[in-house]
Amino acid sequence: MAETTDRSAVLYAAFLGGDKGALEQLVILHGDALTRFAYCIVRNDAAAEDVMADTFATLIVRRKKFREGAKFRTWLYTVARNRAIDYVRKYGRQRTLSGLENVLVDMNGEDALLTRQRSETLYISLQKLPEQYKEVLYLNYFDGFSVKEICHILKKNEKQVYNLLSRARSTLKEILVKEGYHENE
């Protein structure tokens, strides 16, 4: 393996070499974020956790090396997205808001209630978006993927991802305005 600063790639290589603790570190490092990402697709907290577990099970069973030069995290999210899509094909999409507390960030302090209400409004508005818009916004804003990385995960070119981001932002803004949310809040 070439020199890399990708900690996850180093951990995965260690796992492939027999270090079981490395897999535990990968789960700690990526488990929660993968669960939130899967939730955007499957819309159920228990199913999202199953998808996350299935993603890591795939790594254990298949033990594939990811493409040299690719980022491990991008590859991991691609596997998670495929597992989530498989789940939806098999069981259908559930339209519940269960697990809302697991998706939103916990906050303490004076402004916690107001911030939580805004977060809930944003979350509910995000759920009204078409699937592609929700995925691209989540990957870009919540998980901090670059456009290039999103291209690999969603199997789209850069122009398509930029267009999706633009349309998603515009549609989300329209929904938020209808919900009474203003830009200056």
N, C-alpha and C positions, 0 to 999 in steps of 0.2 A: 504494500500500500504506500502511496506517495505521501510525502510530508503534508500534514494537514493540521489546521487549527480547529477543525470541527470536532468538538468534544464528543458529540453523539456518535460520529463515525468511528472515533477511537474506541468508545465503549462497545459499539456493535462489533467491531473487529475483535475486541477482547472476548465478547460473548461467543463469537464464532470459534475462537480459540479455546473455549472451554470455561471461561470465567462466568459463573452464574450470577455473581454479584453485579456484574456489568449490566445484565438485563434488568435487574432490580433498579439500578441507577437510571436506566433509560425510562422505565415506567415512572419513577419519581419525577424525572425531568420533563416528560412529555404527556403523562397520563391525563392530568386535568385538562390541559389545553385540547388534547385529542377528543376528550369526552365532550367538551363544549362545542367543538367543531362538528362532531357527529350529531350532536343535539340539533344543530341547525338543519340537518338533513332528515333525521328520523323523527324529530319532534316529541321525544319521550325520554325522560331521564334514565329510566332503567334500560331502555333499548340503546341509548347512547353509551352507557357503561358497558353493555354487552359488545357493542361495536369496538370500543376501545380495547377490551380484553381480547376480542377476536383478532384485532390488528396485531397485538403482541403475540398471540398464538400463531398467527401466520408467520411471524418472524422466527418463532421457535421451530415450527414444523418444516417450513420450506428452506430456512437457512440460506437464503439467496444473498449474494453480494450485490450491492447496488452499484450502478454505473460509476466508474472512476471519474472523478471530477464533479460529480453531482453532490448536492448537499444531502446529508442523511435525513434531515428534517423534512425537506421537500419530498423525498422518496417516501418517508413514513406517512405524511399526510396524503399522498397519492394512494397508498395502501388503505389508509383509514377511509378515504372517500369511496374507494371501490367496495370496501366492506359495508359501508353505510348504504350505498346504492343497492348492493345485493340484499341487504336487510329489507329495504323498502320494496324491492321486487317480490320478496318472499312473503312479507307480512303486511305490506301496505303502509301508508303514511298515517300517523296518528296526529290528530289535531288538538292535543291537550296543551295546557300551560303548566303541566306538572313539572316540578323541579325548577320552577322559576328562581327559587332561592339559591340553587346551585349554579345558575348561569350568571346571575348578577353578582357584582362585587359587594362583599360585606363592608359596611362603613360604620364608624363610630363618631360621636361628637355632635355638636350643635346642629350642623347642616345635614346630618345623616338622613333624616326623614325626607327633606326636600330632595336631596340627591337620589335617594331610593325611589321616590315618586317619579323623578325625571328618568331614572334608569328603567323603571317599569314601563313608562310611556314609550321610551326608545325601544325596549325589548318587544313590546306588543306591536309597535309599528314595524319593526324588523320582520316579525312573523307574517305580516301582511304582504311582504315583498315576494315576487316570484323567486323560485329556488335559486336560479343562477345569480340573481342580484344579492341574495342573502349570503351565498357562499363567497362571492368575490369580496363583499364588504367585510365579512368575518375574517377571511384570510388576510386582507390588507390592514384593517384597523385593529382587530383584536389580537391577531397573532403576528402582525408585523412582517408578513411576507412581502418581498419586492414583487413588482409586476412580472419580472422574468421567472421568479419562483412560482408565482400563481399560474403562469403559462404552462409550466410543467405539470402542476397538480391538476389543473382543469383540462389539459390537453387542448389549449387554444393558443393562437398567436398573439403577439403583443398588442396589435391593433384591436383585436377582439376583446382583450382584457381591459384596455383603456376605455373602449366603448361601453363595456359592461359596468365598469366603475362609474363612469359618467352618468349613465342611465340609472344605475342603482342609487347614486347620491341624489339625483334629481327626483326620482320616484319617492325615496325616503323623505326628502324635504317636503314634497307635496302631502304625503301622509301625515307627517308631523304637524304641518300647518293646519290640516283638517282636524287634527286632534287638539288644536289650541296651543300648540307648542310654538314659541316665538324664538327667533334667532338670538335675541338679546337676553334670554333667560339663562 
